Amino acid sequence: ISDGLLALMAISLVAAVPSSRIIPYTPPGEAPDRASGRLLAAAVTGVVLVAIAHGAVRGTNLNFIGPYCRSIGIERFFPFFVAFSVSAILTRFKLAALPDRYGQRLVAIPALLLVAANSLIIARIDATWLLVIAGLIGGLGQLVPGFIHPAGAG
């Protein structure tokens, strides 16, 4: 099955899901406020857009690192995956409690910046040692709470 056909199938399945209206929680005795409903909708939309962007960047980096490295003359790109895996595993063991300790927002922003830095380094790779650096930084980006892994596994 071609990638285009799979993408078309995915879009069709998503389009077939009935939409639902978000109804904000109103504590007893308080009147619902349209502004708070719009604020909640904007926040949910923002989170969804960040999650989509993160998944697209992460998926692109991991799926195309091999062909990209070959296209620039680096035949052995496994050091990227070794460094990425080691860093991601250590992140989950040693840093998983950070979102619970300092708050998800405080941890998510630097983690998303690490994912962005990972992409920038990948775009500039010209040697194997940069593959290792990109892998280590990419693995640290696994701290993004709630998108890839649940927050506070430690």
Secondary structure as the mmCIF struct_conf table of DSSP 4:
data_model
#
loop_
_struct_conf.conf_type_id
_struct_conf.id
_struct_conf.beg_label_comp_id
_struct_conf.beg_label_asym_id
_struct_conf.beg_label_seq_id
_struct_conf.end_label_comp_id
_struct_conf.end_label_asym_id
_struct_conf.end_label_seq_id
HELX_RH_AL_P HELX_RH_AL_P1 ASP A 3 ALA A 16
BEND BEND1 VAL A 17 VAL A 17
HELX_LH_PP_P HELX_LH_PP_P1 PRO A 18 SER A 19
TURN_TY1_P TURN_TY1_P1 PRO A 28 GLY A 29
HELX_RH_AL_P HELX_RH_AL_P2 ARG A 34 SER A 71
TURN_TY1_P TURN_TY1_P2 ILE A 72 GLY A 73
HELX_RH_AL_P HELX_RH_AL_P3 PHE A 78 LYS A 94
BEND BEND2 LEU A 95 LEU A 95
TURN_TY1_P TURN_TY1_P3 ALA A 96 ALA A 97
HELX_RH_AL_P HELX_RH_AL_P4 LEU A 98 TYR A 102
HELX_RH_AL_P HELX_RH_AL_P5 GLN A 104 ALA A 123
TURN_TY1_P TURN_TY1_P4 ARG A 124 ARG A 124
BEND BEND3 ALA A 127 ALA A 127
HELX_RH_AL_P HELX_RH_AL_P6 THR A 128 LEU A 140
HELX_RH_3T_P HELX_RH_3T_P1 GLY A 141 LEU A 143
STRN STRN1 PRO A 145 PRO A 145
TURN_TY1_P TURN_TY1_P5 GLY A 146 ILE A 148
STRN STRN2 HIS A 149 HIS A 149
BEND BEND4 ALA A 151 ALA A 151
#
